[in-house]
Amino acid sequence: SSPQSKTKILNLAGKTDIPLLAGLIKKAKTVIGTESFVSHLSASIGIPTVIIANGIADINQWRPVRRGRVEVVKNPVECSPCYLSKGCETMDCIKVLPITVIEKLRELL
């Protein structure tokens, strides 16, 4: 069997409520997500979390408090943070290489 067949990745966007989401996160080995409620929740529970920063706001101002179990990935573009509520047309700030996310995840494990 291929390594991909053993991978357990769940995309539950729009499919859970907060109590169910918290229960699922408690059982997770890791969480990879954008700068959002889910990332803050997983960090507060103590789950190793990789956050893909969107570049709209300053991640250092809004990142979860538990820094020891949280790694942030961002694309350092000149226009970030832009503070545009809906971002821009290209959203270059969120375009990160998957290998960068994997490397940060390995640092946590």
C-alpha positions as CSV (number, residue, x, y, z in Angstrom):
1,S,0.0,0.0,0.0
2,S,1.1,3.5,-0.6
3,P,2.0,6.0,2.1
4,Q,-1.1,8.1,1.1
5,S,-3.5,5.2,1.9
6,K,-2.3,5.3,5.5
7,T,-2.8,9.1,5.9
8,K,-5.8,10.2,7.9
9,I,-6.7,13.7,6.8
10,L,-10.1,15.1,7.5
11,N,-11.6,18.2,6.0
12,L,-14.6,19.0,8.2
13,A,-15.2,22.5,7.0
14,G,-18.8,23.4,7.5
15,K,-19.6,19.9,8.8
16,T,-19.4,20.3,12.6
17,D,-20.5,22.4,15.5
18,I,-18.1,23.8,18.1
19,P,-18.5,21.0,20.7
20,L,-18.0,18.3,18.1
21,L,-15.1,20.1,16.6
22,A,-13.4,20.4,20.0
23,G,-13.9,16.7,20.6
24,L,-12.3,15.8,17.2
25,I,-9.4,18.1,17.8
26,K,-8.7,16.5,21.2
27,K,-8.2,13.2,19.3
28,A,-6.0,14.7,16.6
29,K,-2.2,14.1,16.5
30,T,-1.7,17.5,14.7
31,V,-3.7,20.3,13.2
32,I,-2.8,22.2,10.1
33,G,-5.0,25.2,9.3
34,T,-5.3,28.8,8.4
35,E,-5.2,31.7,10.9
36,S,-8.7,30.9,12.4
37,F,-10.7,29.8,15.3
38,V,-9.7,26.1,14.6
39,S,-6.0,27.0,15.0
40,H,-6.6,28.9,18.2
41,L,-8.8,26.0,19.6
42,S,-6.3,23.3,18.7
43,A,-3.4,25.4,20.2
44,S,-5.4,26.0,23.4
45,I,-6.0,22.2,23.8
46,G,-2.3,21.6,23.4
47,I,-2.4,19.9,20.0
48,P,0.7,20.5,17.8
49,T,-0.6,23.1,15.3
50,V,0.8,24.5,12.1
51,I,-0.9,27.8,11.1
52,I,-0.8,29.1,7.5
53,A,-0.9,32.9,8.1
54,N,-3.0,34.8,5.6
55,G,-1.0,38.0,5.7
56,I,-4.0,40.2,6.2
57,A,-3.2,40.9,9.8
58,D,0.0,40.8,11.8
59,I,0.3,37.1,12.9
60,N,2.5,38.1,15.9
61,Q,-0.4,40.1,17.2
62,W,-3.1,37.4,16.7
63,R,-1.2,34.1,17.0
64,P,-2.3,31.6,19.7
65,V,-0.7,32.0,23.1
66,R,0.7,28.5,23.3
67,R,3.9,29.2,21.3
68,G,5.7,25.9,22.2
69,R,3.2,23.8,20.3
70,V,2.5,26.2,17.4
71,E,4.5,26.9,14.3
72,V,3.5,29.6,11.8
73,V,4.1,29.4,8.0
74,K,3.8,32.5,5.9
75,N,4.9,33.9,2.6
76,P,6.9,37.0,3.4
77,V,5.5,39.5,0.9
78,E,6.1,43.2,1.0
79,C,2.4,44.0,1.2
80,S,1.8,42.0,4.4
81,P,0.1,42.8,6.7
82,C,-2.3,44.7,4.5
83,Y,-5.3,44.8,6.9
84,L,-7.7,44.5,4.0
85,S,-10.8,42.7,5.4
86,K,-11.2,40.5,2.3
87,G,-7.6,40.4,1.3
88,C,-6.5,41.2,-2.3
89,E,-7.1,39.6,-5.7
90,T,-3.9,37.5,-5.7
91,M,-3.5,36.7,-2.0
92,D,0.2,35.9,-2.6
93,C,0.7,36.0,1.2
94,I,-1.1,32.7,1.7
95,K,0.8,30.9,-1.1
96,V,3.2,28.6,0.8
97,L,4.9,25.5,-0.4
98,P,3.5,22.3,1.0
99,I,7.1,21.2,1.9
100,T,7.3,24.3,4.2
101,V,4.2,23.2,6.1
102,I,5.6,19.6,6.4
103,E,8.9,20.9,7.7
104,K,7.2,23.0,10.4
105,L,5.0,20.0,11.3
106,R,8.1,17.9,11.7
107,E,9.6,20.5,14.1
108,L,6.6,20.1,16.3
109,L,6.7,16.3,16.5
